[in-house]
Amino acid sequence: MRPDSDDRPARIGFLYNHEQIHQIPHSAPILAELAALPGDFEIHAFLTDTSQRDKLARFLPASALKDIHVHLLPPSRVGALIEAFTGGALPLRRIGNLVRHRKNLAAMDILVVPETTSIFLKTRLGVKTTKLVYSQHGAGDRAVGFKKIIRDFDHVLVCGERVQARMLAEGIIREGEHSIVGYPKFDAVKAADEKRLFNNRNLTVLYNPHFHPFLSSWYSHGRAILDHFAARPHLNLIVAPHVMLYERRLHVSTGPLTVRATPEIPDSYKQYPNILIDEGSFASVDMTYTRAADVYLGDASSQVYEFIERPRPCIFLNSHGACWRDDPNYAHWHLGEVIDQIDKLDALLGDLSWHEMRRRAGQEEAFRSTFGADPYGGAARAAEAIASLAARTFIKV
């Protein structure tokens, strides 16, 4: 129990310390469920700008929002300017926010975060009494989702057995300090009628490249894919990259060292009636496109696991010559066909029977192992896990 906790409720905070919107749907539904639970605790939400409040409100009932203490944590102008000068290649605003607002964040008894930069509060900024809960944002296979620094969190919310098994095997989580909860984002964007995005019934392909400068197919094949579908009006194409792709002008990775400038999409491609291009709207993160498309075309994005909520054909672009078959970071590539040249698309899209014959059963099993037997209701289970942590830590709740 914290020394100052005798005469006050436990304070549980949710931090949204990111310049983009894609992390909000992953923990906002947990926030809503926690607000509905009985208990002696206060709930706080920390946002970096006023626009985030509106985005957060999309996932919260009005009754929940009025019971949540909302705080703005404006970033340092100097950090923002330096980040802008470097093309956004370095997350200086996020780190600067942690430094600038650490006292407010340290006032929380539990702080729930969907990304790993926030662990700096504990490992670098001297915040010792606040329990940090990592809620994650996505269920992908990339190594970034299994970083060693995750072990520094006090509790980890895990979506299902596949992720749990890998994290345990790699010593990232410990027994008793994690909870399998399902996928709260599914509760945030409940299944609805498919939105009709084109004025036809043609086959629709979702191209969902990642922003990672080494792994993404966008830098090498993006223009060729646009040309391919521009020449084939009988096929629809949704181009919806990871929302971070067009958030930054420059993308840098260290493993291996790769620097890529984000190429502009010529306006001419936006005139084709069979091509829809979205450089980062809310539809990019609320499963509008993953539910509307017939075929997934991608590379390293965890959104493929959201796509196979309903099994459908998947095609992956190996634009960087990866030896992927036995690499756990490419496990999702076993859920579809892998190609390294755009000219192979015609054959795969012309006859999709390969999906039923070779891939559907694997997708169904991957979905079960990734999200559990009951992937829905994850927000309520996560809220219960956080309330239970509060009860064990502070007794009063």
PAGULUM-360973 format. One line per 3 residues: their letters; for each residue x, y, z of N, C-alpha, C. Coordinates in pm, whole numbers, padded with zeros to 5 digits. Each point is the difference from the previous one (the first is absolute). Layout:
# PAGULUM-360973
A> X/Y/Z/X/Y/Z/X/Y/Z | ...
# end
This chain:
# PAGULUM-360973
MRP> 00085/-00120/00000/-00085/00120/00000/00087/00124/00000 | -00037/00098/-00082/00074/00125/00000/-00019/00072/00132 | 00103/00072/00046/-00011/00067/00130/-00108/00106/00006
DSD> -00041/00055/-00113/-00100/00106/00001/-00138/-00050/-00040 | -00023/-00132/00006/-00122/-00056/-00057/-00111/-00025/00102 | 00023/00027/00129/-00098/-00035/00101/-00131/00075/-00013
DRP> 00005/00126/-00035/-00120/00084/00004/-00046/00045/-00138 | 00036/-00071/-00102/-00044/00038/-00134/-00020/-00126/-00083 | -00079/00011/-00106/-00016/-00115/-00090/00127/-00023/-00083
ARI> 00015/-00120/-00049/00111/-00029/-00090/-00019/00078/-00130 | 00108/00050/-00054/-00004/00077/-00125/00051/-00088/-00114 | -00085/-00018/-00099/00036/-00082/-00116/-00001/00090/-00122
GFL> 00114/00011/-00065/00012/00088/-00115/00021/-00076/-00130 | -00048/00057/-00110/00023/-00053/-00134/00074/00109/-00078 | 00117/-00034/-00050/00083/00098/-00069/-00005/-00022/-00151
YNH> -00028/00108/-00073/00000/-00002/-00147/00107/00098/-00046 | 00121/-00047/00002/00115/00086/-00027/00053/-00029/-00141 | -00085/00023/-00099/00039/-00030/-00137/-00062/00103/-00093
EQI> 00071/00029/-00107/-00046/00102/-00093/-00105/-00052/-00098 | -00021/-00131/-00003/-00100/-00055/-00092/-00110/-00071/00078 | -00103/-00046/-00075/-00123/-00045/00062/-00010/-00151/00017
HQI> 00095/-00077/-00054/-00021/-00144/-00010/00003/-00073/00133 | 00056/00063/00106/00006/-00068/00129/-00128/00018/00082 | -00078/00101/-00033/-00120/00030/00079/-00100/-00114/00001
PHS> -00032/-00064/-00114/-00102/-00107/00004/00042/-00121/00081 | 00128/-00013/00032/00047/-00118/00071/-00022/00009/00151 | 00005/00120/00056/-00020/00009/00145/-00121/00081/00041
API> -00057/00081/-00090/-00119/00077/00035/-00116/-00087/00047 | -00026/-00116/-00064/-00109/-00084/00051/00025/-00053/00140 | 00128/-00018/00037/00032/-00041/00138/-00036/00113/00095
LAE> 00033/00120/-00040/-00032/00119/00080/-00151/00008/00024 | -00079/-00025/-00103/-00145/00005/00013/-00052/-00105/00096 | 00053/-00122/-00011/-00045/-00108/00088/00042/00025/00144
LAA> 00119/00053/00019/00047/00028/00136/-00087/00107/00066 | -00042/00098/-00080/-00085/00107/00053/-00134/-00056/00046 | -00042/-00112/-00057/-00129/-00059/00037/00008/-00092/00120
LPG> 00121/-00034/00043/00016/-00091/00113/-00019/00073/00132 | -00060/-00067/00099/-00003/00058/00133/00138/-00011/00063 | 00036/00094/00083/00131/-00006/00065/00044/00136/00047
DFE> 00089/-00001/00096/00048/00124/00058/00123/00046/-00077 | -00022/00050/-00121/00112/00051/-00077/-00044/00116/-00090 | 00097/00084/-00032/-00018/00108/-00096/00062/-00043/-00132
IHA> -00062/00043/-00109/00054/-00035/-00132/00039/00128/-00072 | 00120/-00001/-00054/00056/00117/-00066/00043/-00038/-00141 | -00013/00095/-00092/00051/-00017/-00137/00091/00117/-00031
FLT> 00118/-00032/-00049/00100/00102/-00032/00017/00005/-00152 | -00030/00117/-00057/00002/00019/-00144/00101/00109/-00035 | 00056/-00010/-00120/00101/00098/-00040/-00057/00118/-00077
DTS> -00126/-00010/-00047/-00063/00116/-00065/-00150/-00015/00006 | -00070/00111/-00025/-00146/00000/00014/-00069/-00090/-00102 | 00061/-00017/-00117/-00064/-00084/-00101/-00010/-00145/00046
QRD> 00092/-00042/00087/-00005/-00137/00049/-00124/-00025/00085 | -00050/00104/00067/-00121/-00018/00081/-00117/-00042/-00089 | -00014/00064/-00115/-00109/-00036/-00091/00017/-00142/-00052
KLA> 00123/-00038/-00029/00026/-00134/-00049/-00025/-00104/00109 | 00040/00033/00121/-00025/-00089/00113/-00150/-00016/00023 | -00074/00109/-00015/-00144/-00002/00025/-00074/-00092/-00096
RFL> 00058/-00029/-00115/-00064/-00091/-00095/-00017/-00139/00059 | 00085/-00034/00095/00000/-00135/00056/-00055/-00005/00142 | -00052/00111/00048/-00049/00006/00137/-00145/00046/00003
PAS> -00084/-00067/00077/-00135/00053/00019/00008/00131/00078 | -00097/00087/-00022/00001/00129/00068/00002/-00016/00151 | -00066/-00104/00051/-00002/-00023/00144/00139/-00029/00055
ALK> 00084/-00065/-00082/00136/-00029/00045/00087/00124/-00005 | -00014/00079/-00106/00087/00116/-00018/-00017/00101/00114 | -00122/00015/00050/-00021/00099/00105/00062/-00043/00134
DIH> 00030/-00130/00014/00060/-00048/00124/00152/-00010/-00007 | 00056/00043/-00112/00145/-00011/-00019/00063/00139/00009 | 00106/00010/00077/00075/00125/00010/00095/00007/-00119
VHL> -00024/00095/-00088/00080/00014/-00122/00103/00111/00019 | 00125/-00031/-00031/00109/00096/00015/00073/00016/-00133 | 00035/00122/-00034/00083/00026/-00118/00145/00011/00042
LPP> 00085/-00068/-00073/00145/00006/00024/00065/00060/-00124 | -00005/00130/-00015/00054/00062/-00121/00149/-00025/-00014 | 00045/-00035/-00121/00142/-00028/-00019/00083/00127/00001
SRV> 00126/-00016/00025/00094/00111/-00004/00012/00052/-00143 | -00005/00132/-00017/00014/00056/-00134/00137/-00028/-00059 | 00102/00000/00086/00136/-00025/-00048/00010/-00142/-00055
GAL> -00053/-00099/00076/00002/-00138/-00046/-00076/-00018/-00129 | -00115/00068/-00009/-00081/-00011/-00121/00072/00059/-00120 | 00069/00112/00021/00072/00064/-00109/00116/-00086/-00047
IEA> 00073/-00058/00096/00114/-00086/-00037/-00050/-00123/-00074 | -00111/-00057/00048/-00055/-00118/-00067/-00044/00036/-00141 | -00063/00115/-00016/-00043/00043/-00133/00120/00022/-00091
FTG> 00108/00055/00054/00121/00026/-00078/00063/-00130/-00051 | -00012/-00106/00080/00058/-00129/-00039/-00099/-00084/-00081 | -00111/00060/-00040/-00098/-00072/-00078/-00080/-00100/00081
GAL> 00004/00014/00132/-00073/-00092/00086/00070/-00133/00017 | 00128/-00009/-00036/00072/-00127/00006/00021/-00046/00143 | 00005/00094/00095/00022/-00034/00141/-00123/00038/00082
PLR> -00043/-00087/00094/-00121/00027/00079/00027/00095/00116 | 00052/00118/-00030/00042/00092/00106/-00118/00055/00078 | -00114/00018/-00066/-00117/00051/00073/-00044/-00097/00109
RIG> -00001/-00128/-00033/-00044/-00100/00097/00093/-00004/00121 | 00129/-00004/-00027/00096/-00004/00110/-00004/00130/00080 | -00009/00113/-00072/-00008/00129/00067/-00123/00012/00088
NLV> -00112/-00055/-00043/-00121/00003/00081/00018/-00076/00131 | 00068/-00115/-00007/00022/-00078/00121/00085/00079/00100 | 00102/00067/-00052/00087/00080/00088/-00077/00118/00057
RHR> -00070/00069/-00087/-00066/00125/00040/-00115/-00025/00098 | -00070/-00112/-00014/-00121/-00024/00079/00014/-00118/00096 | 00122/-00037/00032/00017/-00120/00082/-00063/00012/00138
KNL> -00006/00120/00057/-00061/00016/00133/-00148/-00032/-00005 | -00070/00049/-00100/-00142/-00030/-00015/-00023/-00150/-00020 | 00085/-00060/-00081/-00015/-00143/-00028/00038/-00084/00122
AAM> 00099/00046/00074/00043/-00072/00120/-00104/00006/00112 | -00096/00092/-00011/-00108/00009/00100/-00099/-00114/-00015 | 00007/-00074/-00112/-00088/-00114/-00020/00053/-00121/00077
DIL> -00092/-00081/00049/00039/-00126/00063/00021/-00108/-00106 | -00083/00004/-00103/00015/-00089/-00115/-00009/00086/-00125 | 00090/-00024/-00095/-00001/00073/-00127/-00003/-00103/-00112
VVP> -00104/00007/-00083/-00019/-00095/-00110/00048/00066/-00128 | 00089/-00067/-00072/00058/00059/-00121/-00001/-00104/-00113 | -00025/00042/-00126/-00003/-00093/-00112/00132/-00011/-00075
ETT> 00103/00073/00045/00129/-00005/-00070/00113/-00005/00103 | 00121/-00033/-00047/00108/-00031/00092/00088/00119/00038 | -00008/00111/-00073/00082/00116/00035/-00026/00045/00143
SIF> -00122/-00020/00047/-00038/00047/00133/00075/-00070/00112 | 00065/-00112/-00029/00075/-00069/00106/00118/00085/00046 | 00036/00104/-00079/00105/00092/00044/-00035/00065/00133
LKT> -00129/00015/00028/-00040/00055/00129/00061/-00079/00114 | 00003/-00129/-00017/00050/-00089/00106/00150/-00022/-00008 | 00051/-00017/-00122/00141/-00037/-00016/00096/00118/-00008
RLG> -00052/00120/-00037/00089/00114/-00020/-00039/00124/00081 | -00127/00009/00037/-00049/00125/00059/-00038/-00013/00146 | 00033/-00111/00062/-00013/-00012/00145/-00140/-00019/00053
VKT> -00096/-00038/-00085/-00137/-00025/00047/-00006/-00144/00050 | -00003/-00019/00130/00014/-00133/00058/-00128/-00056/00060 | -00088/00084/00052/-00117/-00051/00071/-00121/-00023/-00090
TKL> 00000/00055/-00119/-00110/-00021/-00094/00016/-00134/-00070 | -00106/-00081/00000/00001/-00127/-00072/-00031/00027/-00148 | 00088/-00042/-00087/-00021/00020/-00143/-00057/-00128/-00063
VYS> -00113/00018/-00067/-00068/-00111/-00068/00011/00022/-00150 | 00051/-00099/-00070/00017/00008/-00146/-00119/-00068/-00067 | -00080/00079/-00072/-00120/-00056/-00063/00022/-00041/-00146
QHG> 00114/00036/-00059/00036/-00031/-00138/-00093/00069/-00100 | 00039/-00002/-00126/-00086/00054/-00106/00023/-00082/-00126 | -00067/-00111/-00006/00015/-00090/-00114/00045/-00137/00046
AGD> -00005/-00095/-00093/00033/-00139/00034/00090/-00060/-00106 | 00095/00079/-00047/00085/-00043/-00110/00117/-00086/00043 | 00083/-00035/-00099/00113/-00090/00023/00134/00071/00003
RAV> 00004/00127/-00038/00129/00068/-00010/00072/00001/00135 | 00133/00002/-00007/00082/-00004/00121/-00029/00116/00094 | -00047/00113/-00057/-00027/00117/00083/-00109/-00030/00103
GFK> -00088/-00095/-00029/-00105/-00036/00095/00048/-00091/00111 | 00127/-00039/-00006/00056/-00093/00099/00133/00054/00052 | 00007/00131/00017/00122/00062/00048/00027/-00036/00146
KII> 00127/-00011/00034/00038/-00039/00135/-00047/00100/00105 | -00016/00126/-00038/-00039/00099/00100/-00142/-00022/00052 | -00076/-00085/-00067/-00135/-00030/00049/00007/-00064/00138
RDF> 00110/-00071/00028/00012/-00067/00130/00005/00100/00116 | 00027/00128/-00029/00006/00101/00106/-00138/00048/00042 | -00105/-00034/-00076/-00135/00037/00041/-00044/-00086/00118
DHV> -00086/00055/00082/-00049/-00073/00116/-00107/-00102/-00038 | -00074/00027/-00107/-00102/-00094/-00045/-00019/00020/-00151 | -00025/-00111/-00070/-00019/00005/-00145/-00132/-00066/-00034
LVC> -00080/00069/-00080/-00125/-00054/-00050/00029/-00068/-00134 | -00025/-00129/-00009/00034/-00081/-00116/-00129/-00045/-00069 | 00001/00004/-00133/-00125/-00029/-00071/-00033/-00148/-00003
GER> 00100/-00089/-00012/-00031/-00142/-00013/00121/-00088/00021 | -00020/-00130/-00021/00101/-00099/00033/00124/00009/-00087 | -00016/00035/-00128/00117/00007/-00088/00098/00105/00049
VQA> -00050/00120/00028/00087/00107/00048/00054/-00034/00139 | -00085/-00057/00086/00045/-00039/00133/00115/-00100/-00007 | -00014/-00102/-00085/00103/-00104/-00009/00133/00058/-00043
RML> -00001/00089/-00099/00126/00057/-00047/00061/00091/00106 | -00084/00079/00067/00053/00090/00103/00058/-00079/00117 | -00064/-00109/00039/00054/-00083/00107/00131/-00065/-00043
AEG> 00002/-00052/-00122/00121/-00067/-00050/00119/00095/-00007 | -00028/00128/-00031/00108/00097/-00013/00025/00077/00130 | -00066/-00042/00109/00023/00061/00130/-00048/00143/00011
IIR> -00104/00036/-00077/-00049/00137/-00002/-00106/00022/00107 | -00082/-00104/00025/-00101/00009/00105/00024/-00112/00101 | -00062/00014/00116/00018/-00097/00108/-00137/-00049/00047
EGE> -00001/-00121/00052/-00124/-00054/00057/-00048/00091/00112 | -00130/00026/00000/-00059/00083/00103/00008/00149/-00026 | 00073/00040/-00106/00015/00142/-00030/-00050/00033/-00140
HSI> -00089/-00083/-00051/-00066/00029/-00127/-00139/-00062/00001 | -00086/00048/-00088/-00136/-00053/-00011/-00035/-00018/-00147 | -00059/-00114/-00035/-00054/-00019/-00134/-00141/00057/-00002
VGY> -00025/00096/-00088/-00128/00070/00004/-00077/-00003/-00132 | 00063/-00038/-00110/-00067/00015/-00130/00044/00129/-00066 | -00083/00056/-00083/00040/00114/-00083/-00100/00114/00020
PKF> 00026/00092/00093/-00094/00109/00029/-00043/00080/-00122 | 00085/00011/-00100/-00037/00079/-00117/-00124/-00056/-00069 | -00019/-00132/00004/-00120/-00058/-00060/-00126/00053/00067
DAV> 00009/00033/00128/-00115/00056/00070/-00022/00146/-00040 | 00108/00068/-00038/-00009/00141/-00037/-00064/00018/-00136 | 00023/-00094/-00089/-00052/00010/-00137/-00079/-00127/-00030
KAA> -00113/-00012/00066/-00084/-00119/-00013/-00042/-00019/-00146 | -00015/-00125/-00037/-00035/-00033/-00138/-00129/00070/-00041 | 00001/00055/-00116/-00118/00069/-00053/-00014/-00038/-00147
DEK> -00104/00049/-00061/-00016/-00026/-00143/00119/00055/-00076 | 00043/-00075/-00100/00111/00045/-00081/-00032/00133/-00067 | 00097/00089/00001/-00018/00127/-00068/00034/-00016/-00147
RLF> -00085/00051/-00084/00026/-00009/-00144/00088/00117/-00039 | 00123/-00029/-00040/00099/00104/-00028/00014/00030/-00148 | -00053/-00087/-00086/00008/00019/-00144/-00139/-00019/-00060
NNR> -00021/00060/-00114/-00129/-00010/-00068/-00003/-00121/-00093 | 00048/-00112/00048/-00003/-00122/-00078/00015/-00117/00097 | -00008/-00121/-00051/00013/-00121/00080/00128/-00076/-00037
NLT> 00098/00070/-00049/00123/-00065/-00043/00083/-00044/00121 | 00092/-00091/-00025/00091/-00046/00104/00077/00119/00056 | 00006/00010/00132/00067/00112/00065/00121/-00048/00078
VLY> 00114/00060/-00030/00126/-00034/00065/00040/00114/00093 | 00035/-00034/00123/00054/00098/00095/00151/-00011/-00001 | 00067/00108/-00038/00146/00005/00009/00036/00079/00126
NPH> 00063/-00069/00095/00024/00053/00134/00149/-00008/00035 | 00083/00080/-00068/00144/-00005/00029/00034/00063/00134 | 00105/-00049/00061/00050/00055/00125/00084/00124/-00030
FHP> 00039/00070/00106/00087/00117/-00020/00147/-00033/00020 | 00032/-00116/00058/00138/-00035/00032/00087/00008/-00125 | 00107/00076/00002/00075/00027/-00124/00068/-00122/-00061
FLS> 00025/-00103/00081/00062/-00121/-00054/-00104/-00105/-00039 | -00102/-00016/00082/-00097/-00107/-00019/-00111/00035/-00098 | -00032/00128/-00012/-00116/00039/-00080/00024/-00019/-00149
SWY> -00104/-00042/-00070/00005/-00014/-00145/-00029/00131/-00071 | -00045/00099/00074/-00047/00124/-00061/00110/00072/-00077 | 00118/00005/00057/00108/00078/-00061/00046/-00061/-00132
SHG> -00003/-00133/-00008/00046/-00068/-00122/-00112/-00030/-00099 | -00119/-00031/00050/-00106/-00050/-00086/-00127/00084/-00001 | -00006/00105/00082/-00123/00077/00010/-00049/00056/-00132
RAI> 00090/00065/-00074/-00039/00060/-00129/-00040/-00109/-00100 | 00071/-00111/00001/-00032/-00109/-00093/-00138/-00059/00030 | -00037/-00006/00126/-00132/-00052/00036/-00108/00096/-00048
LDH> 00021/00128/00019/-00095/00098/-00050/-00016/-00012/-00152 | 00111/-00013/-00070/-00006/-00015/-00145/-00075/-00127/-00040 | 00026/-00106/00075/-00062/-00129/-00030/-00152/00010/00004
FAA> -00053/00062/00103/-00146/00008/00014/-00060/00111/-00086 | 00078/00103/-00028/-00049/00104/-00090/-00027/-00058/-00138 | 00078/-00101/-00037/-00017/-00063/-00131/-00104/-00111/00001
RPH> -00060/-00026/00115/-00098/-00110/00013/-00127/00052/00067 | -00084/00070/-00074/-00120/00060/00059/-00101/-00101/00052 | 00018/-00129/-00032/-00091/-00102/00051/00035/-00042/00142
LNL> 00107/00056/00055/00041/-00028/00138/00000/00130/00080 | -00049/-00005/00122/00006/00116/00089/00122/-00010/00090 | 00057/00114/00032/00117/00005/00089/-00023/00105/00108
IVA> 00015/-00042/00125/00005/00093/00113/00146/00009/00043 | 00056/00118/-00004/00136/00022/00049/-00011/00067/00136 | 00027/-00076/00104/-00012/00052/00137/00123/-00043/00079
PHV> 00109/00076/-00013/00122/-00035/00073/-00019/00016/00151 | 00094/-00052/00074/00007/00029/00144/-00003/00152/00016 | -00076/00048/00097/-00021/00144/00013/00130/00077/00025
MLY> 00104/-00067/00044/00126/00070/00025/00079/00027/-00128 | -00037/-00066/-00111/00078/00019/-00123/00002/00146/-00042 | -00116/00065/00000/-00006/00139/-00044/-00003/00100/00116
ERR> 00027/-00051/00120/00018/00089/00115/00139/00063/-00003 | 00096/-00073/-00060/00139/00047/-00002/00050/00010/-00143 | 00087/00096/-00021/00062/00013/-00132/00118/-00096/-00018
LHV> 00056/-00043/00114/00118/-00084/-00003/-00018/-00115/00099 | 00035/-00121/-00042/-00011/-00117/00087/00138/-00063/00015 | 00037/-00028/00124/00132/-00054/00031/-00017/-00125/00085
STG> 00073/-00105/-00033/00005/-00119/00085/00146/-00037/00023 | 00024/-00069/00112/00137/-00037/00035/00030/-00146/-00027 | -00100/-00079/-00028/00027/-00142/-00019/-00062/-00057/-00126
PLT> 00074/-00001/-00113/00126/00069/-00023/-00021/00149/-00022 | 00110/00075/00006/-00008/00145/-00018/-00057/00031/-00139 | -00116/00066/00000/-00069/00034/-00124/-00063/00136/00016
VRA> 00017/00085/-00100/-00062/00132/00000/-00079/00014/-00129 | -00129/00035/00013/-00085/00015/-00118/-00082/00128/00011 | -00007/00075/-00109/-00091/00113/-00007/-00136/-00050/-00046
TPE> -00105/00057/00056/-00136/-00040/-00036/-00036/00061/-00135 | -00024/-00083/-00101/-00031/00055/-00134/-00142/00054/-00005 | -00018/00109/-00068/-00134/00055/-00020/-00076/-00087/-00100
IPD> -00131/-00004/00016/-00085/-00071/-00095/-00053/00102/-00100 | 00035/-00012/-00125/-00049/00097/-00100/-00153/00006/-00003 | -00053/00118/-00015/-00144/00019/-00002/-00068/-00078/-00112
SYK> 00076/-00028/-00105/-00060/-00070/-00114/-00059/-00136/00041 | 00060/-00066/00099/-00051/-00130/00043/-00132/00013/00076 | -00026/00118/00052/-00122/00020/00079/-00122/00025/-00088
QYP> 00021/00004/-00130/-00111/00026/-00093/-00064/-00129/-00051 | 00064/-00114/00026/-00054/-00126/-00051/-00118/-00045/00086 | -00114/-00033/-00061/-00117/-00041/00079/00018/-00132/00072
NIL> 00097/-00080/-00042/00022/-00130/00065/00113/00004/00102 | 00052/00120/00031/00109/00012/00098/-00040/00100/00108 | 00004/-00045/00124/-00027/00085/00117/00130/00011/00079
IDE> 00046/00121/00023/00126/00021/00072/-00028/00075/00131 | 00045/-00057/00109/-00019/00059/00133/00136/00009/00068 | 00047/00121/00019/00134/00020/00057/-00002/00013/00152
GSF> -00116/-00033/00064/00004/00001/00145/-00126/00050/00069 | -00117/-00021/-00056/-00123/00042/00066/-00040/-00102/00106 | -00110/00029/00069/-00046/-00091/00105/-00040/-00135/-00057
ASV> -00043/-00002/-00125/-00038/-00127/-00062/00118/-00096/-00011 | 00122/00054/00008/00119/-00084/-00007/00020/-00083/00125 | -00064/00039/00110/00024/-00070/00127/-00126/-00060/00060
DMT> -00118/00025/-00059/-00123/-00051/00061/-00054/-00124/-00071 | 00086/-00066/-00078/-00032/-00125/-00069/-00099/00017/-00115 | -00024/00123/-00042/-00085/00022/-00117/00053/-00076/-00121
YTR> 00130/00010/-00024/00057/-00060/-00120/00025/-00149/00015 | 00042/-00044/00118/00024/-00144/00016/-00129/-00079/-00010 | -00112/00063/00030/-00128/-00071/-00010/-00065/00015/-00138
AAD> 00040/00102/-00075/-00062/00026/-00130/00068/-00073/-00114 | 00126/-00039/00017/00078/-00056/-00111/-00022/-00150/-00014 | 00026/-00049/-00121/-00008/-00144/-00029/00136/-00068/00013
VYL> 00107/00077/-00024/00136/-00055/00000/00090/00099/00074 | 00093/-00054/00077/00099/00082/00071/00134/-00008/-00073 | 00063/00115/-00022/00132/00007/-00060/00086/00084/00093
GDA> 00108/-00058/00053/00079/00075/00097/00139/-00054/00020 | 00057/00034/00115/00136/-00042/00031/00018/-00026/00149 | 00014/00105/00083/00036/-00020/00140/-00105/00049/00099
SSQ> -00115/00043/-00046/-00098/00059/00091/-00077/-00106/00078 | -00025/00027/00128/-00079/-00091/00082/-00147/00003/-00038 | -00041/00093/-00086/-00141/00006/-00039/-00045/-00126/-00072
VYE> 00093/-00080/-00049/-00040/-00124/-00066/-00076/-00090/00098 | 00036/00006/00128/-00071/-00083/00098/-00142/00051/00023 | -00021/00129/-00019/-00136/00053/00006/-00077/-00041/-00126
FIE> 00070/-00002/-00113/-00063/-00039/-00127/-00054/-00142/00006 | 00075/-00093/00062/-00043/-00141/00000/-00104/-00028/00107 | -00054/00105/00063/-00120/-00018/00082/-00104/-00077/-00083
RPR> -00004/00031/-00128/-00078/-00077/-00097/00100/-00051/-00104 | 00032/-00131/-00002/00106/-00051/-00089/-00023/00037/-00146 | 00105/00055/-00061/-00002/00041/-00140/00142/-00008/-00056
PCI> 00015/00005/-00131/00134/-00012/-00059/00094/00112/00041 | 00124/-00037/00029/00105/00096/00036/00121/-00022/-00090 | 00060/00110/-00042/00121/-00003/-00083/00102/00093/00065
FLN> 00124/-00047/00011/00104/00078/00066/00115/00027/-00097 | 00050/00123/00004/00108/00043/-00088/00134/-00009/00073 | 00085/-00087/-00049/00135/-00012/00056/00091/00092/-00080
SHG> -00001/00127/00036/00074/00100/-00077/00145/00013/00043 | 00038/-00068/00108/00136/00017/00053/00076/-00134/00008 | -00047/-00100/-00074/00072/-00126/-00010/00013/-00075/00130
ACW> -00103/00000/00082/00006/-00064/00131/00000/-00152/-00012 | 00080/-00065/00082/-00008/-00146/00018/-00101/-00022/00113 | -00124/-00012/-00036/-00109/00017/00095/-00063/-00127/00055
RDD> 00020/-00113/-00065/-00079/-00118/00031/00014/-00048/00145 | 00117/00008/00057/00021/-00047/00137/00023/00115/00098 | -00036/00120/-00041/00021/00117/00084/-00133/00038/00066
PNY> -00007/-00002/00134/-00128/00031/00066/-00049/00142/-00026 | 00089/00090/-00043/-00042/00136/-00031/-00083/00008/-00127 | -00003/-00110/-00076/-00079/-00006/-00123/-00105/-00111/00007
AHW> -00041/-00036/00119/-00097/-00110/00014/-00127/00026/-00080 | -00040/00126/-00010/-00125/00032/-00072/00012/-00027/-00149 | 00120/-00007/-00054/00014/-00027/-00143/-00044/-00142/-00036
HLG> -00009/-00087/00099/-00050/-00135/-00024/-00152/-00002/-00017 | -00064/00114/00020/-00146/00008/-00012/-00045/00032/-00141 | 00094/00017/-00091/-00034/00033/-00139/00113/-00037/-00093
EVI> -00001/00059/-00119/00104/-00024/-00098/00101/00114/00005 | 00126/-00032/-00018/00110/00098/00006/00058/00016/-00140 | 00012/00126/-00044/00055/00028/-00133/00108/00107/00013
DQI> 00084/00007/-00100/00104/00103/-00001/-00008/00089/-00124 | -00097/-00029/-00088/-00018/00078/-00121/-00148/00030/-00019 | -00031/00122/-00044/-00138/00041/-00018/-00068/-00079/-00112
DKL> 00076/-00045/-00098/-00063/-00068/-00113/-00061/-00135/00038 | 00024/-00046/00123/-00061/-00124/00047/-00141/00021/00055 | -00041/00126/00011/-00132/00030/00055/-00113/-00050/-00088
DAL> 00016/00013/-00131/-00109/-00036/-00091/-00045/-00145/00019 | 00097/-00090/00009/-00035/-00141/00015/-00069/-00026/00134 | 00050/00061/00105/-00057/-00022/00133/-00140/00059/00013
LGD> -00021/00118/-00058/-00130/00064/00009/-00100/-00058/-00101 | 00052/-00059/-00106/-00088/-00057/-00102/-00069/-00127/00045 | 00062/-00072/00090/-00058/-00124/00051/00035/-00010/00148
LSW> -00096/00025/00086/00025/00005/00145/-00023/-00133/00069 | -00012/-00107/-00076/-00028/-00131/00060/00113/-00046/00091 | 00121/00052/-00021/00113/-00037/00086/-00026/00032/00147
HEM> -00082/00102/00024/-00026/00037/00139/-00074/-00113/00073 | -00108/-00049/-00060/-00076/-00107/00065/00082/-00127/00011 | 00080/-00028/-00102/00075/-00125/-00002/00117/00000/00098
RRR> 00069/00115/00011/00126/-00001/00074/00005/00091/00123 | -00088/00099/00010/00023/00103/00102/-00114/00020/00099 | -00121/-00030/-00037/-00113/00033/00088/00013/-00066/00138
AGQ> 00029/-00129/00004/00009/-00071/00128/00109/00061/00088 | 00112/00038/-00061/00109/00062/00076/-00039/00134/00057 | -00078/00076/-00076/-00046/00129/00050/-00094/-00018/00119
EEA> -00090/-00098/-00009/-00092/-00023/00110/00074/-00038/00128 | 00101/-00085/-00013/00079/-00039/00117/00083/00116/00052 | 00057/00079/-00090/00080/00115/00043/-00086/00102/00073
FRS> -00123/00020/-00046/-00090/00094/00067/-00032/-00048/00141 | -00028/-00130/00014/-00031/-00055/00132/00118/00013/00095 | 00120/-00034/-00048/00116/00003/00089/00045/00142/00030
TFG> -00029/00093/-00090/00040/00138/00021/-00093/00072/00096 | -00131/-00023/-00013/-00097/00078/00077/-00079/-00083/00100 | 00022/-00130/00005/-00069/-00083/00096/-00132/-00053/-00052
ADP> -00059/-00090/00076/-00127/-00059/-00041/-00111/00104/-00003 | 00012/00104/00082/-00099/00108/00002/00074/00133/-00011 | 00030/00043/-00124/00079/00123/-00017/-00077/00126/00036
YGG> -00132/-00011/00008/-00083/00116/00031/-00023/00004/00152 | -00032/00117/00049/-00009/00017/00145/00135/00023/00064 | 00102/00022/-00082/00135/00021/00053/00012/00125/00084
AAR> -00077/00103/-00034/00007/00125/00077/-00045/-00022/00144 | -00108/-00076/00017/-00050/-00027/00136/00100/-00084/00077 | 00060/-00100/-00064/00098/-00083/00069/00124/00081/00038
AAE> 00042/00089/-00088/00115/00085/00031/-00031/00094/00116 | -00120/00056/00001/-00039/00089/00110/00000/-00075/00132 | -00050/-00124/-00001/-00001/-00081/00122/00143/-00029/00047
AIA> 00090/-00026/-00096/00139/-00027/00036/00065/00122/00065 | -00030/00119/-00053/00057/00122/00057/-00059/00027/00137 | -00132/-00019/00015/-00063/00019/00130/00056/-00100/00102
SLA> 00026/-00122/-00045/00058/-00100/00089/00140/00038/00043 | 00078/00055/-00094/00134/00046/00034/-00008/00111/00103 | -00096/00091/-00018/-00019/00107/00097/-00036/-00056/00137
ART> -00086/-00102/00001/-00042/-00059/00127/00119/-00066/00071 | 00084/-00069/-00077/00115/-00067/00062/00102/00101/00051 | 00010/00112/-00072/00103/00098/00032/-00044/00096/00109
FIK> -00129/00037/-00004/-00045/00109/00088/-00106/-00043/00100 | -00040/-00124/-00006/-00090/-00061/00100/-00139/00062/-00001 | -00011/00132/-00009/-00127/00069/00019/-00102/-00028/-00113
V> 00050/-00019/-00123/-00090/-00001/-00115/-00098/-00118/00006
# end
